[in-house]
Amino acid sequence: MKLTKKAILIASLFGTAVLAGCQSQSNTLTFNVPSPTAVFNTNNQTALVNVMTQDLRPSAEVASYTDSGNIVRLNAVPQVAHLFQQAMQQNLNSKGFTIVQGAGNANVTVKIKRFFADVEQGNLRYKVSANVDVEVAVQGVKGNFSKNFSTARSYEGAFGANNKEIHNVLNLAYTDAIQSIYNDNEVGNAIHQFK
């Protein structure tokens, strides 16, 4: 009887260990919006700006790769559109612009064209190439303006890529794009010119 209890205990522990080893990574990559570093300009408060975001990507996934013959599709949290909406509102607000819901005297639209990490995997090496491409459009009663912000990052490593490495490369490309938007003055100038 003692042998049977011991066998059951060993089988249970072995089964638990096998199941723990089979647990898959989460298919969700979590991103944070960087804080703006702009200096508040009181002259910008005369512009009432409505910010919108359009996700023009063909799919919501931000990366996909093959693992043991299965396709793994990764998604972003918060959604990519929310990441750029929040970043643009923070950007304009930190520079002194008044953000409004609905009609303003200038509309800023962030059009997300690409936010994706391509993953190439071989037997001994992998490569992650991340690209972020957005267009920021300003529309006012006196005219229109648009500017593209594109960034790319890549990383190569041994064996197979995992979610953490994919996230790191894509997050660097995203952060680069947001910092370019934060450091840009042309969008703010266009708001004043065309409002």
Phi, psi and omega in degrees: 000321178298324180295321180294316179297320179294318179296319179295317179297315179296317179297320179296314180296318178297316179298319179295318179296320179295316180295320179297323179290336182271352181298135182267162176290159175293147178269016182243130174253128183261130181240153175237145179277124178297151178280140178288157182238014185289159174267131181295129181242113183295336178296335181283348184292345179285345181264124175262115190243130173259127181250130176231156177231136177238123177267104184265007181290149181288343182214153180282344183290151183250352176190157171208148179204167180258130178228116180055039178083357179255142176275124178256124180250129183252142178238160182259145172229127351297173179301151184303318179300321180293322178302316182282326176299310181297317181298316182291320178296316177298318181301306183292321179297318181293335179271358175104357179289148178268118181272129180234155171266132181089213188290129173231180176270003171207141177246133176244124179242127175261116181255113182272113181263326181208136174204085190206146174246118174276133181240120175252126181237132173246192180288325185241345183221161174221161176221132176247123178240114182253138179227134175234128182220116178229152173244132176252119182247135176248129178232126177222178182292338182261001178151186185229157178209145174215152180213138178265144174234113182233136177222156178215142175221151176215160180208140176240143180212177181272149178064229186251150178285151173235174185300323181297316180293319178298315179300315182301315182292314180294323179293323176297317179296318178297313181298320176301316180296316181294318179297324176296319177295315180299323183275354183280142175248346184294323180296315179297319177297320180293324178301314180292321183292321188254000182291000000 
